Amino acid sequence: MNDGCTSQTSNANQSQEIISLEAEIPESLFGSMQGFLQSNPQWDQYQLVSSALASFLFQNGSSDSAVAQHYLNGLFSRSCDVAAS
C-alpha cells in the first residue's frame, strides 16, 4: 500500500540543487552514524546529514523557507517510515 509519503518527499528532493560537502567529524560520531544507518536501511548518509543540518538550522532560528521545508519534509518522511513498519 502506498500512502504517498515516499513520492512527496522524492519529488521535493528532485527539484533541489545538490552541493557536495566534505567535513571532518569525530570518529565516535561517525561510528554512531554508521550504526544508525545499518539499523535504518531506509536512510542513507546523505539524507541523514542533510536532515541533521536542516534540523539544526531550523531549531536555531533560520528564517529561510527552504530550510523549514526540508526540516518538515524530514519529520514527515520519518513519520511515514515508522507508520510503514
All heavy atoms as an XYZ file, in Angstrom:
641
protein
N       0.843     -1.188      0.000
C       0.000      0.000      0.000
C       0.880      1.240      0.000
O       1.800      1.380      0.784
C      -0.892     -0.016      1.239
C      -1.796      1.175      1.322
S      -2.993      0.928      2.646
C      -2.813      2.441      3.500
N       0.633      2.166     -0.891
C       1.399      3.396     -0.987
C       0.546      4.543     -0.487
O      -0.481      4.860     -1.065
C       1.835      3.635     -2.441
C       2.700      4.857     -2.588
O       2.966      5.566     -1.622
N       3.130      5.115     -3.793
N       0.981      5.174      0.603
C       0.213      6.289      1.165
C       0.696      7.631      0.634
O       0.246      8.668      1.079
C       0.253      6.261      2.694
C       1.658      6.369      3.233
O       2.602      6.531      2.440
O       1.823      6.298      4.463
N       1.638      7.639     -0.312
C       2.104      8.873     -0.909
C       3.271      9.515     -0.190
O       3.791     10.517     -0.645
N       3.711      8.980      0.912
C       4.785      9.605      1.674
C       6.076      9.644      0.881
O       6.724     10.676      0.809
C       5.024      8.853      2.986
S       3.631      8.951      4.110
N       6.439      8.555      0.254
C       7.695      8.483     -0.464
C       7.692      9.396     -1.683
O       8.633     10.127     -1.915
C       7.980      7.030     -0.913
O       7.978      6.211      0.251
C       9.306      6.921     -1.615
N       6.622      9.405     -2.444
C       6.592     10.198     -3.659
C       6.625     11.691     -3.358
O       7.243     12.450     -4.088
C       5.364      9.854     -4.504
O       4.183     10.136     -3.800
N       6.017     12.116     -2.267
C       6.034     13.530     -1.925
C       7.440     13.990     -1.587
O       7.885     15.026     -2.059
C       5.103     13.815     -0.752
C       3.644     13.697     -1.105
C       2.748     13.856      0.112
O       3.216     13.985      1.231
N       1.456     13.825     -0.109
N       8.153     13.244     -0.775
C       9.492     13.658     -0.395
C      10.452     13.502     -1.558
O      11.341     14.307     -1.734
C      10.008     12.880      0.835
O       9.941     11.499      0.564
C       9.206     13.220      2.067
N      10.275     12.475     -2.405
C      11.146     12.287     -3.555
C      11.004     13.445     -4.531
O      11.991     13.957     -5.037
C      10.828     10.971     -4.263
O      11.095      9.891     -3.412
N       9.773     13.870     -4.795
C       9.550     14.982     -5.710
C      10.158     16.269     -5.171
O      10.716     17.052     -5.919
C       8.057     15.179     -5.971
C       7.460     14.048     -6.774
O       8.173     13.316     -7.457
N       6.148     13.892     -6.696
N      10.064     16.500     -3.882
C      10.626     17.706     -3.294
C      12.143     17.695     -3.413
O      12.747     18.724     -3.697
C      10.221     17.822     -1.824
N      12.773     16.547     -3.215
C      14.223     16.458     -3.287
C      14.732     16.567     -4.716
O      15.834     17.053     -4.937
C      14.712     15.148     -2.659
C      14.526     15.128     -1.157
O      14.440     16.171     -0.526
N      14.456     13.940     -0.598
N      13.972     16.124     -5.705
C      14.418     16.165     -7.085
C      14.521     17.584     -7.612
O      15.331     17.850     -8.493
C      13.474     15.355     -7.967
C      13.579     13.865     -7.737
C      12.553     13.089     -8.533
O      11.691     13.663     -9.190
N      12.635     11.771     -8.455
N      13.748     18.517     -7.097
C      13.758     19.879     -7.605
C      14.852     20.733     -6.974
O      15.022     21.872     -7.358
C      12.392     20.525     -7.377
O      12.152     20.657     -5.982
N      15.609     20.199     -6.043
C      16.640     20.958     -5.354
C      18.001     20.714     -5.984
O      18.305     19.624     -6.429
C      16.697     20.565     -3.879
C      15.432     20.847     -3.133
C      15.489     20.324     -1.705
O      16.464     19.751     -1.282
N      14.416     20.530     -0.972
N      18.824     21.764     -6.009
C      20.200     21.589     -6.444
C      20.968     20.887     -5.337
O      20.692     21.072     -4.163
C      20.840     22.943     -6.723
C      20.289     23.621     -7.962
C      21.043     24.883     -8.285
O      22.289     24.860     -8.213
O      20.389     25.873     -8.598
N      21.930     20.079     -5.716
C      22.735     19.326     -4.759
C      24.152     19.896     -4.751
O      24.758     20.096     -5.800
C      22.783     17.826     -5.131
C      21.382     17.246     -5.237
C      23.643     17.049     -4.155
C      20.589     17.273     -3.948
N      24.677     20.143     -3.558
C      26.028     20.641     -3.359
C      26.798     19.579     -2.590
O      26.307     19.041     -1.606
C      26.034     21.962     -2.541
C      25.146     23.016     -3.188
C      27.440     22.457     -2.319
C      25.584     23.470     -4.548
N      28.006     19.299     -3.036
C      28.842     18.333     -2.335
C      29.510     19.012     -1.148
O      29.951     20.154     -1.241
C      29.902     17.789     -3.293
O      30.710     16.844     -2.645
N      29.577     18.307     -0.021
C      30.139     18.849      1.207
C      31.112     17.841      1.795
O      30.805     16.653      1.881
C      29.008     19.124      2.209
C      29.377     19.631      3.589
C      29.952     21.042      3.502
C      28.159     19.611      4.484
N      32.259     18.321      2.185
C      33.245     17.465      2.841
C      33.490     18.030      4.235
O      33.699     19.226      4.386
C      34.543     17.445      2.056
C      35.563     16.496      2.614
C      36.816     16.422      1.750
O      36.738     16.697      0.544
O      37.864     16.085      2.320
N      33.434     17.161      5.240
C      33.611     17.628      6.610
C      34.352     16.583      7.421
O      34.225     15.380      7.169
C      32.256     17.914      7.250
N      35.117     17.044      8.377
C      35.770     16.145      9.319
C      34.911     16.090     10.570
O      34.487     17.124     11.080
C      37.167     16.652      9.657
C      38.113     16.603      8.470
C      39.526     17.043      8.819
O      39.844     17.166     10.025
O      40.292     17.254      7.885
N      34.620     14.867     11.027
C      33.816     14.688     12.231
C      34.535     13.718     13.154
O      35.357     12.912     12.704
C      32.391     14.165     11.909
C      32.440     12.806     11.212
C      31.621     15.171     11.078
C      31.083     12.152     11.054
N      34.250     13.785     14.448
C      34.874     12.841     15.386
C      34.537     11.401     15.010
O      33.430     11.104     14.548
C      34.265     13.209     16.737
C      33.780     14.603     16.580
C      33.387     14.737     15.142
N      35.491     10.515     15.223
C      35.311      9.107     14.881
C      34.113      8.495     15.602
O      33.364      7.703     15.026
C      36.579      8.321     15.211
C      36.571      6.908     14.701
C      37.905      6.202     14.890
O      38.901      6.860     15.222
O      37.914      4.976     14.711
N      33.903      8.880     16.852
C      32.771      8.332     17.605
C      31.434      8.747     16.992
O      30.487      7.953     16.952
C      32.836      8.760     19.071
O      32.809     10.165     19.174
N      31.350      9.972     16.493
C      30.129     10.436     15.840
C      29.908      9.674     14.530
O      28.788      9.258     14.218
C      30.211     11.946     15.581
C      28.977     12.646     15.057
C      27.795     12.440     15.982
C      29.262     14.123     14.886
N      30.978      9.452     13.791
C      30.879      8.679     12.553
C      30.419      7.249     12.842
O      29.571      6.702     12.142
C      32.220      8.671     11.819
C      32.190      7.910     10.531
C      31.587      8.445      9.403
C      32.750      6.641     10.441
C      31.549      7.741      8.216
C      32.719      5.928      9.251
C      32.116      6.473      8.136
N      30.961      6.656     13.887
C      30.556      5.305     14.276
C      29.085      5.232     14.625
O      28.390      4.277     14.246
N      28.605      6.232     15.344
C      27.176      6.277     15.688
C      26.321      6.429     14.436
O      25.255      5.811     14.318
C      26.899      7.423     16.647
O      27.519      7.183     17.888
N      26.788      7.246     13.508
C      26.057      7.433     12.258
C      25.993      6.118     11.488
O      24.927      5.728     11.001
C      26.723      8.509     11.395
C      26.002      8.774     10.089
S      26.776     10.038      9.062
C      28.073      9.083      8.282
N      27.110      5.411     11.396
C      27.138      4.132     10.696
C      26.197      3.119     11.360
O      25.487      2.383     10.675
C      28.560      3.578     10.635
C      29.498      4.385      9.756
C      29.042      4.438      8.322
O      28.451      5.410      7.893
N      29.307      3.400      7.580
N      26.190      3.088     12.696
C      25.280      2.198     13.413
C      23.827      2.512     13.129
O      23.009      1.616     12.915
N      23.497      3.800     13.107
C      22.130      4.216     12.800
C      21.739      3.784     11.395
O      20.649      3.254     11.175
C      21.978      5.739     12.937
C      20.625      6.234     12.507
C      19.550      6.195     13.382
C      20.425      6.718     11.221
C      18.291      6.628     12.976
C      19.170      7.147     10.806
C      18.102      7.109     11.685
N      22.634      4.004     10.437
C      22.340      3.661      9.048
C      22.165      2.155      8.855
O      21.325      1.726      8.065
C      23.433      4.197      8.122
C      23.503      5.730      8.029
C      24.728      6.155      7.235
C      22.228      6.310      7.444
N      22.929      1.364      9.583
C      22.775     -0.088      9.491
C      21.440     -0.539     10.074
O      20.824     -1.482      9.584
C      23.927     -0.791     10.200
C      25.234     -0.664      9.451
C      26.403     -1.251     10.222
O      26.257     -1.680     11.362
N      27.580     -1.260      9.593
N      20.977      0.151     11.109
C      19.706     -0.195     11.750
C      18.494      0.372     11.025
O      17.364     -0.048     11.277
C      19.690      0.324     13.190
O      20.722     -0.245     13.935
N      18.721      1.337     10.163
C      17.632      2.027      9.463
C      17.935      2.095      7.972
O      18.367      3.135      7.465
C      17.453      3.438     10.035
C      17.070      3.404     11.489
O      15.914      3.234     11.825
N      18.046      3.548     12.364
N      17.713      1.016      7.250
C      18.100      0.971      5.835
C      17.338      1.947      4.935
O      17.768      2.188      3.809
C      17.820     -0.487      5.438
C      16.864     -0.995      6.445
C      17.130     -0.237      7.709
N      16.248      2.518      5.413
C      15.518      3.498      4.614
C      16.258      4.843      4.543
O      15.933      5.686      3.735
C      14.088      3.692      5.144
C      13.971      4.403      6.471
C      14.091      3.481      7.680
O      14.555      2.343      7.585
N      13.682      3.967      8.822
N      17.257      5.023      5.380
C      18.079      6.228      5.393
C      19.399      5.963      4.673
O      19.879      4.839      4.655
C      18.411      6.639      6.827
C      17.278      7.281      7.557
C      16.280      6.644      8.229
C      17.037      8.676      7.707
N      15.437      7.566      8.799
C      15.882      8.825      8.491
C      17.687      9.813      7.265
C      15.352     10.062      8.825
C      17.166     11.052      7.605
C      16.015     11.171      8.370
N      20.003      7.019      4.117
C      21.377      6.935      3.653
C      22.144      8.100      4.272
O      21.552      8.992      4.891
C      21.487      6.897      2.124
C      21.007      8.170      1.433
O      21.140      9.273      2.004
O      20.510      8.067      0.308
N      23.467      8.089      4.133
C      24.276      9.100      4.807
C      23.949     10.512      4.334
O      24.014     11.468      5.102
C      25.758      8.822      4.636
C      26.265      8.939      3.220
C      27.730      8.573      3.105
O      28.356      8.171      4.069
N      28.272      8.698      1.909
N      23.542     10.658      3.088
C      23.235     11.984      2.551
C      21.943     12.522      3.152
O      21.870     13.694      3.522
C      23.151     11.912      1.022
C      24.396     11.296      0.435
C      24.379     10.005     -0.075
C      25.606     11.987      0.433
C      25.536      9.424     -0.585
C      26.759     11.419     -0.069
C      26.722     10.140     -0.576
O      27.855      9.570     -1.064
N      20.934     11.674      3.259
C      19.679     12.089      3.883
C      19.896     12.438      5.351
O      19.329     13.406      5.855
C      18.641     10.972      3.791
C      18.145     10.682      2.405
C      17.296      9.421      2.386
O      17.711      8.385      2.884
N      16.111      9.519      1.813
N      20.693     11.635      6.031
C      20.937     11.840      7.458
C      21.627     13.175      7.717
O      21.185     13.963      8.547
C      21.771     10.690      8.025
C      22.130     10.796      9.509
C      20.878     10.769     10.374
C      23.066      9.662      9.895
N      22.696     13.443      6.997
C      23.437     14.697      7.198
C      22.581     15.890      6.790
O      22.529     16.907      7.493
C      24.779     14.668      6.436
C      25.447     16.037      6.451
C      25.697     13.616      7.041
N      21.867     15.773      5.684
C      21.004     16.852      5.224
C      19.897     17.146      6.237
O      19.611     18.305      6.560
C      20.411     16.480      3.866
O      19.624     17.513      3.368
N      19.294     16.090      6.772
C      18.237     16.248      7.770
C      18.786     16.872      9.054
O      18.155     17.754      9.646
C      17.597     14.900      8.061
O      16.585     15.027      9.023
N      19.955     16.411      9.466
C      20.564     16.949     10.687
C      20.889     18.435     10.527
O      20.654     19.243     11.431
C      21.831     16.168     11.038
N      21.408     18.810      9.379
C      21.742     20.217      9.133
C      20.485     21.081      9.096
O      20.434     22.147      9.713
C      22.523     20.338      7.830
C      22.991     21.728      7.444
C      23.852     22.352      8.543
C      23.760     21.666      6.131
N      19.452     20.610      8.401
C      18.193     21.358      8.351
C      17.586     21.498      9.741
O      17.096     22.568     10.108
C      17.210     20.681      7.409
N      17.630     20.431     10.525
C      17.096     20.483     11.891
C      17.845     21.500     12.731
O      17.234     22.302     13.441
C      17.187     19.107     12.557
O      16.367     18.189     11.902
N      19.164     21.475     12.651
C      19.975     22.423     13.414
C      19.649     23.862     13.019
O      19.411     24.716     13.879
C      21.470     22.148     13.202
C      22.350     23.158     13.870
C      22.674     23.023     15.211
C      22.835     24.251     13.167
C      23.476     23.969     15.837
C      23.628     25.204     13.796
C      23.951     25.064     15.139
N      19.635     24.129     11.729
C      19.369     25.497     11.265
C      17.970     25.960     11.649
O      17.791     27.084     12.138
C      19.565     25.579      9.747
C      21.004     25.404      9.266
C      21.032     25.295      7.742
C      21.894     26.517      9.759
N      16.975     25.109     11.444
C      15.596     25.470     11.767
C      15.434     25.737     13.256
O      14.831     26.730     13.660
C      14.648     24.360     11.307
C      13.199     24.681     11.533
C      12.516     25.521     10.674
C      12.512     24.137     12.606
C      11.181     25.817     10.873
C      11.181     24.431     12.825
C      10.508     25.269     11.963
N      15.977     24.858     14.082
C      15.822     24.992     15.525
C      16.635     26.152     16.105
O      16.379     26.571     17.232
C      16.206     23.689     16.213
C      15.227     22.576     15.914
C      15.668     21.232     16.442
O      16.664     21.118     17.160
N      14.939     20.188     16.090
N      17.574     26.668     15.310
C      18.381     27.788     15.780
C      18.034     29.088     15.068
O      18.862     29.996     14.969
C      19.870     27.451     15.656
C      20.290     26.487     16.734
O      20.465     26.867     17.879
N      20.397     25.218     16.380
N      16.816     29.167     14.550
C      16.272     30.435     14.087
C      16.414     30.771     12.627
O      16.200     31.917     12.252
N      16.752     29.832     11.766
C      16.829     30.138     10.337
C      15.453     30.578      9.841
O      14.439     29.954     10.151
C      17.294     28.923      9.543
O      17.237     29.209      8.152
N      15.422     31.649      9.077
C      14.150     32.123      8.530
C      14.001     31.752      7.054
O      13.058     32.184      6.405
C      14.048     33.646      8.701
O      15.124     34.282      8.036
N      14.907     30.954      6.537
C      14.864     30.515      5.143
C      13.742     29.490      4.967
O      13.717     28.458      5.637
C      16.210     29.907      4.760
C      16.326     29.595      3.276
O      15.302     29.294      2.635
O      17.465     29.646      2.769
N      12.829     29.760      4.059
C      11.688     28.852      3.868
C      12.131     27.489      3.330
O      11.490     26.477      3.615
C      10.653     29.477      2.937
O      11.207     29.709      1.653
N      13.224     27.435      2.568
C      13.720     26.152      2.060
C      14.225     25.279      3.208
O      14.041     24.061      3.198
C      14.829     26.369      1.037
N      14.845     25.896      4.215
C      15.308     25.152      5.389
C      14.102     24.602      6.146
O      14.072     23.431      6.520
C      16.178     26.036      6.315
C      16.448     25.345      7.642
C      17.486     26.401      5.622
N      13.101     25.435      6.339
C      11.885     24.994      7.041
C      11.210     23.856      6.285
O      10.772     22.871      6.890
C      10.918     26.159      7.212
N      11.143     23.965      4.961
C      10.513     22.910      4.164
C      11.296     21.609      4.276
O      10.711     20.544      4.452
C      10.426     23.329      2.703
C       9.775     22.278      1.828
C       9.674     22.696      0.375
O      10.130     23.773     -0.009
N       9.079     21.855     -0.434
N      12.611     21.681      4.208
C      13.426     20.472      4.315
C      13.280     19.848      5.710
O      13.184     18.632      5.844
C      14.894     20.783      4.021
C      15.724     19.559      3.833
N      15.797     18.889      2.646
C      16.480     18.867      4.701
C      16.575     17.834      2.789
N      17.003     17.804      4.033
N      13.262     20.697      6.724
C      13.071     20.223      8.099
C      11.739     19.490      8.241
O      11.679     18.378      8.764
C      13.140     21.416      9.054
C      12.783     21.093     10.480
C      13.658     20.395     11.300
C      11.566     21.497     11.014
C      13.339     20.098     12.619
C      11.236     21.206     12.333
C      12.125     20.510     13.125
O      11.792     20.216     14.422
N      10.672     20.093      7.750
C       9.343     19.484      7.854
C       9.243     18.220      7.004
O       8.636     17.235      7.437
C       8.270     20.498      7.469
C       8.134     21.677      8.435
C       7.188     22.730      7.862
C       7.691     21.211      9.804
N       9.838     18.225      5.823
C       9.844     17.015      4.992
C      10.537     15.879      5.723
O      10.094     14.734      5.659
C      10.532     17.265      3.651
C       9.682     18.067      2.706
O       8.476     18.199      2.887
N      10.317     18.631      1.693
N      11.620     16.179      6.438
C      12.327     15.167      7.209
C      11.462     14.603      8.323
O      11.464     13.407      8.579
N      10.709     15.459      8.972
C       9.820     14.992     10.039
C       8.744     14.067      9.489
O       8.464     13.015     10.051
C       9.145     16.179     10.741
C      10.013     17.060     11.624
C       9.179     18.215     12.163
C      10.603     16.257     12.756
N       8.129     14.479      8.380
C       7.043     13.686      7.831
C       7.539     12.415      7.168
O       6.871     11.397      7.232
C       6.185     14.511      6.866
C       5.371     15.537      7.581
C       5.592     16.885      7.372
C       4.381     15.159      8.472
C       4.831     17.842      8.051
C       3.625     16.095      9.170
C       3.860     17.436      8.947
N       8.717     12.425      6.564
C       9.212     11.195      5.944
C       9.547     10.175      7.031
O       9.337      8.994      6.857
C      10.424     11.451      5.053
O      11.545     11.834      5.805
N      10.038     10.640      8.184
C      10.290      9.727      9.290
C       8.983      9.182      9.841
O       8.885      8.016     10.174
C      11.087     10.419     10.400
C      12.560     10.481     10.055
C      13.297     11.105     11.170
N      13.290     12.529     10.899
C      13.965     13.426     11.564
N      14.690     13.069     12.583
N      13.935     14.684     11.244
N       7.954     10.012      9.917
C       6.646      9.554     10.387
C       6.094      8.495      9.443
O       5.526      7.502      9.876
C       5.666     10.723     10.467
O       6.099     11.674     11.393
N       6.275      8.691      8.158
C       5.799      7.729      7.169
C       6.577      6.425      7.280
O       5.995      5.348      7.170
C       5.954      8.279      5.750
S       4.873      9.678      5.408
N       7.886      6.512      7.494
C       8.706      5.311      7.623
C       8.281      4.500      8.836
O       8.207      3.282      8.781
C      10.196      5.674      7.750
C      10.752      6.247      6.451
O      10.162      6.001      5.382
O      11.786      6.945      6.524
N       7.997      5.172      9.939
C       7.565      4.476     11.155
C       6.199      3.849     10.923
O       5.949      2.714     11.304
C       7.545      5.451     12.351
C       6.885      4.814     13.550
C       8.962      5.898     12.689
N       5.288      4.569     10.281
C       3.948      4.062     10.037
C       3.975      2.865      9.080
O       3.170      1.957      9.192
C       3.070      5.170      9.453
N       4.923      2.863      8.144
C       5.008      1.776      7.169
C       5.594      0.519      7.792
O       5.410     -0.574      7.275
C       5.868      2.211      5.979
N       6.306      0.652      8.904
C       6.954     -0.507      9.533
C       5.964     -1.438     10.185
O       4.918     -1.123     10.569
C       7.937     -0.037     10.590
O       8.935      0.742      9.999
